[in-house]
Amino acid sequence: MIRLPKSADTLAAGKKPPESEAEFQRCVIDLAHARGWSVAHFRPARTKAGGWITPVAADGKGWPDLALCRERLVFAELKRQNGKLAPEQAAWIISLQYAGQEVHVWRPSDWAEVERVLQ
């Protein structure tokens, strides 16, 4: 039996979902690691002006939040409960799906699907 990390266990127990995308992301990554997935995420960095930017080149803007790999490759864009996709994110999702990739947009209310996909 796999023991879930506390963050993922909280959602599995039906408790209040995290309000921030960062907290939700931590839950998804913890669950994925507990189930043997390798996870790639590219974190934003602080700018001198105090803002945030994720350094990417070429067409990288909008790339999905997570790439998860085990017996297959899964891409996931994570959103707050009412979060909306940016046009660049939607374009990447369409492109990846067209290329035959498995892509999901997950919100905290999708926790049962997250668990199913990452079984």
TITI-275333 format. One record per residue: y, x, z of N, C-alpha, C, O in turn. Coordinates in steps of 0.2 Angstrom, whole numbers, padded with zeros to 4 digits, always signed. Each point is the difference from the previous one (the first is absolute). Layout:
# residues N
YXZYXZYXZYXZ
...
***
This chain:
# residues 119
-0006+0004+0000+0006-0004+0000+0006+0004+0000+0001+0005+0004
+0004-0006-0008+0006+0004-0001+0005-0003+0006+0001-0006+0000
+0002+0011+0003+0005-0002+0005+0007+0001-0003+0001+0005-0002
+0002-0011+0002+0007+0000-0003+0005+0004+0004+0000-0001+0006
+0005+0004-0009+0005+0003+0004+0004-0006+0003+0000-0005-0002
+0004+0007+0008+0003-0006+0003+0005-0004-0004+0001-0006+0000
+0003+0010-0005+0004-0004-0004-0003-0005-0005+0002-0005+0000
-0008+0007-0003-0004-0004-0004-0003-0006+0004-0001-0005-0002
-0001+0007+0008-0004-0004+0004+0005-0006+0002-0003-0006+0001
+0009+0007+0000+0005-0005+0002+0000-0005-0006+0000-0006+0002
+0000+0008-0008+0001-0005-0005-0007-0004-0001+0000-0006-0001
-0006+0010+0002-0006-0003+0000-0001-0006+0005-0004-0004-0001
+0007+0005+0007-0001-0004+0005+0005-0007-0001+0000-0004+0005
+0004+0004-0010+0004-0006-0001+0006+0000+0003+0003-0005+0001
-0001+0011+0002+0006+0000+0004+0006+0001-0005-0001+0000-0006
+0007-0001+0008+0006+0000-0004+0000+0006-0005+0000+0006+0003
+0001-0007-0009+0001+0005-0005+0006+0005+0001+0005-0003+0003
-0006+0009-0005+0006+0004+0001+0006-0002-0004-0001-0003-0006
+0007+0004+0008+0006-0003-0003+0003+0005-0006+0002-0002-0005
-0003+0008+0007+0002+0005-0005-0005+0002-0005-0006+0000+0002
+0008+0002-0008-0005+0003-0005-0003+0006+0003-0006+0001-0002
+0009+0003+0005-0002+0007+0003-0006-0002+0005-0005+0004+0000
+0006-0009+0004-0006-0001+0005-0006-0003-0004-0005+0002+0002
+0006-0006-0007-0005-0003-0004-0004+0006-0003-0006+0000-0001
+0010+0004-0002-0003+0006-0004-0004+0004+0005-0006+0002-0002
+0008-0001+0008-0004+0004+0005-0007-0004+0001-0005+0003+0001
+0006-0009+0000-0007-0004+0001-0004+0000-0006-0006+0001+0001
+0008-0001-0007-0004+0001-0006-0003+0007-0001-0006+0000-0001
+0010+0005+0003-0002+0007-0001-0006+0001+0006-0005+0003-0002
+0007-0006+0008-0005+0001+0005-0007-0003-0002-0005+0003+0001
+0005-0009-0003-0006-0004-0002-0003+0004-0006-0006+0001+0001
+0009+0001-0006-0003+0004-0005-0003+0007+0002-0006+0001-0002
+0009+0002+0007-0003+0006+0002-0006-0001+0004-0005+0003+0000
+0005-0009+0004-0005-0001+0004-0006-0002-0004-0006+0000+0002
+0007-0002-0008-0006-0002-0005-0001+0005-0005-0004-0002-0005
+0006+0008+0006-0001+0005-0004+0003+0001-0007-0002+0004-0004
+0008-0007+0004+0004+0001-0006+0005+0006+0001+0002+0001+0005
-0001+0002-0011+0006+0005+0000+0006-0003-0002+0000-0005-0005
+0006+0006+0008+0006-0004-0002+0005+0005-0002+0002+0005+0004
+0002-0006-0009+0006+0003-0002+0006-0004+0001+0000-0006-0003
+0005+0008+0006+0007-0003+0001+0005+0005-0001+0000+0005+0003
+0005-0006-0006+0006+0004-0001+0006-0002+0004+0003-0005-0002
-0002+0008+0007+0006-0002+0005+0007+0002-0003+0001+0005-0003
+0003-0010+0005+0007+0002-0002+0003+0005+0005-0003+0001+0005
+0008+0002-0007+0004+0006+0003+0007-0002+0002+0003-0004-0004
+0000+0006+0009+0007-0001+0002+0004+0004-0005-0001+0006-0001
+0006-0009-0001+0005+0004-0004+0006+0002+0004+0000-0002+0006
+0004+0007-0008+0005+0003+0004+0005-0006+0002+0003+0001+0005
-0002-0006-0010+0004-0006+0002-0002-0004+0005+0003-0005+0002
-0010+0006+0000-0003-0005+0005-0004-0005-0003-0003-0004+0004
+0002+0003-0010-0004-0005-0003-0007+0003-0001-0002+0005+0003
-0002-0009-0007-0007+0002-0001-0001+0000-0007+0002-0004-0004
-0006+0008+0002-0003+0001-0007-0007+0003-0001-0001+0004+0004
-0003-0007-0008-0006+0003-0001+0000+0004-0007+0001-0003-0005
-0001+0010+0006+0001+0004-0006-0006-0001-0005-0006+0001+0002
+0008-0004-0008-0005-0001-0005+0003+0003-0007+0006+0000+0000
-0010+0001-0004+0002+0003-0007-0002-0005-0005-0005-0004+0001
+0008+0005-0007-0003-0004-0006+0001-0008+0002+0005-0002+0001
-0011-0001-0002+0000-0008+0001-0002-0002+0007-0003-0005+0001
+0003+0010+0004-0003-0002+0006+0003-0005+0004-0003-0003+0005
+0009+0001-0006+0004-0005+0004-0004-0007+0000-0002-0002-0006
+0000-0001+0011-0004-0006+0001-0007+0001+0000-0004-0005+0001
+0001+0011+0000-0007+0002+0000-0002-0004+0007+0003+0000+0005
-0010-0002-0005-0002-0004+0005+0000+0004+0007-0001+0007+0000
+0001-0010+0005+0001+0003+0007-0006+0005+0001+0000+0005+0003
-0006-0008-0004-0006+0003+0002-0005+0001-0006-0001-0005-0004
-0003+0011+0003-0005+0001-0004-0006+0001+0005+0000+0005+0004
-0005-0009-0005-0006+0000+0005-0006+0002-0004-0001-0003-0005
-0003+0008+0007-0006+0002-0004-0006+0001+0004+0000+0003+0005
-0005-0006-0007-0007+0001+0003-0005-0001-0006+0000+0005-0003
-0003-0010+0002-0005-0001-0006+0004-0002-0006-0003+0000-0005
+0009-0002+0006+0005-0002-0005+0007+0001+0002+0001+0002+0006
+0003-0002-0011+0007+0001+0002+0004-0007+0000-0001-0004-0004
+0005+0003+0009+0003-0006+0002+0008+0002+0001+0001+0004+0004
+0003-0008-0007+0007+0001+0001+0003-0006+0004-0002-0006-0001
+0006+0007+0005+0003-0005+0004+0008+0000+0001+0002+0006+0002
+0001-0011-0003+0007+0000+0001+0001-0005+0007-0003-0005+0000
+0006+0008+0005+0001-0004+0006+0006-0003+0001+0005+0004-0002
-0004-0010+0004+0006-0003+0001+0000-0004+0007-0005-0002+0003
+0012+0002-0001+0000-0005+0006-0001-0007-0002-0001-0001-0006
+0000-0003+0011-0003-0007-0002+0004-0003-0005-0002-0003-0005
+0009+0004+0005+0004-0004-0005+0003+0005-0005+0005-0001-0004
-0008+0007+0004+0003+0006-0005-0002-0002-0007-0005-0003-0002
+0010+0005-0003-0001-0001-0007-0001+0007-0003+0002+0005+0002
-0005-0006-0008-0001+0006-0004+0006+0002-0004+0003-0004-0002
-0002+0010+0002+0006+0003-0004-0003+0000-0007-0006+0000-0002
+0011-0001-0003-0003+0000-0007-0004+0006-0002-0005+0000-0004
+0007+0006+0007-0004+0006-0002-0007+0000+0003-0005+0002-0003
+0004-0005+0009-0006-0001+0003-0005-0005-0004-0006+0001-0001
+0009-0007-0001-0003-0004-0004-0003+0003-0007-0005-0001-0002
+0010+0005-0001-0002+0004-0006-0006+0004+0001-0005+0000-0004
+0005+0004+0010-0006+0004+0001-0006-0004+0001-0006+0002-0002
+0006-0007+0006-0006-0004+0001-0003-0003-0006-0006+0000-0001
+0011-0002-0004-0003-0003-0006-0003+0006-0004-0005-0001-0003
+0008+0007+0003-0002+0006-0004-0007+0002+0003-0005+0001-0004
+0004-0001+0010-0006+0002+0003-0006-0005-0001-0005+0002-0002
+0007-0008+0002-0005-0005-0001-0002+0000-0008-0006-0001-0001
+0011+0002-0003-0002+0000-0007-0004+0006-0001-0005+0000-0005
+0005+0006+0009-0004+0006-0001-0007-0001+0003-0004+0004+0001
+0003-0010+0002-0006-0002+0003-0001+0002+0007-0006+0000+0003
+0012+0001+0001-0001+0002+0007+0001-0006+0004+0002-0005-0002
-0005+0006+0008+0000-0005+0005+0007+0001+0004+0001+0005+0004
+0003-0011-0004+0007+0001+0003+0001-0007+0004-0002-0005-0002
+0004+0006+0008+0001-0005+0005+0008+0000+0003+0002+0005+0000
+0000-0011+0001+0007+0000+0004-0002-0004+0006-0002-0006+0000
+0003+0010+0006-0003-0003+0006+0006-0001+0005+0005+0004+0000
-0005-0010+0003+0005-0001+0006-0005-0001+0006-0006-0001+0000
+0009+0001+0006-0003-0001+0006-0005-0006+0000-0005+0000+0003
+0007-0005-0006-0004-0006+0000-0006+0001-0005-0005-0005+0000
+0004+0010-0003-0005+0001-0005-0006+0005+0004-0004+0002-0004
+0005-0002+0010-0005+0005+0004-0007-0001-0002-0004+0005+0000
+0002-0011+0000-0007-0002-0002-0002+0003-0007-0006+0003+0000
+0010-0003-0004-0001+0003-0007+0000+0008+0001-0004+0003-0003
+0008-0001+0007+0000+0008+0001-0006+0002+0002-0003+0005-0002
+0000-0009+0007-0006+0002+0003-0006-0001-0005-0004+0004+0000
+0004-0009-0004-0005-0001-0005+0000+0006-0005-0005+0002-0002
+0011+0000-0001+0001+0005-0005-0002+0007+0003-0004+0003-0004
+0005-0002+0010-0001+0006+0003-0007+0001+0004-0001+0004+0004
-0003-0009-0005-0007+0000+0003-0004+0006-0001-0005+0001+0002
***
